[in-house]
């Protein structure tokens, strides 16, 4: 498993799992969408139809 693994794929959606290390630098906070935006995190993906 990792960034290239596909989880629960369907015609409308799929899942991406991220690992967030909870350390003192980040104040022991959980990763939220707002925090991900503030840190400039992003995920690039490409959908491919497999016959």
FENQUI-V984059 format. One record per residue. N is the residue number from 1. PSI is psi in whole degrees, -180 to 180 (none if undefined). OMEGA is omega as a letter, one per 30 degrees, with the letter a starting at -180 (NA if undefined). Layout:
{{N PSI OMEGA} {N PSI OMEGA}}
This chain:
{{1 159 l} {2 -162 a} {3 -22 a} {4 3 a} {5 138 l} {6 131 a} {7 132 l} {8 51 a} {9 145 l} {10 179 l} {11 -22 a} {12 -16 a} {13 172 l} {14 168 a} {15 147 l} {16 127 l} {17 132 l} {18 147 l} {19 125 a} {20 119 l} {21 120 a} {22 96 a} {23 172 a} {24 -31 l} {25 -35 a} {26 9 l} {27 18 l} {28 26 a} {29 155 l} {30 152 l} {31 124 l} {32 162 l} {33 -38 l} {34 -44 l} {35 -40 l} {36 -41 l} {37 -42 a} {38 -37 l} {39 -8 l} {40 23 l} {41 147 l} {42 162 l} {43 126 l} {44 138 l} {45 157 l} {46 129 l} {47 134 a} {48 128 l} {49 122 l} {50 116 a} {51 none NA}}
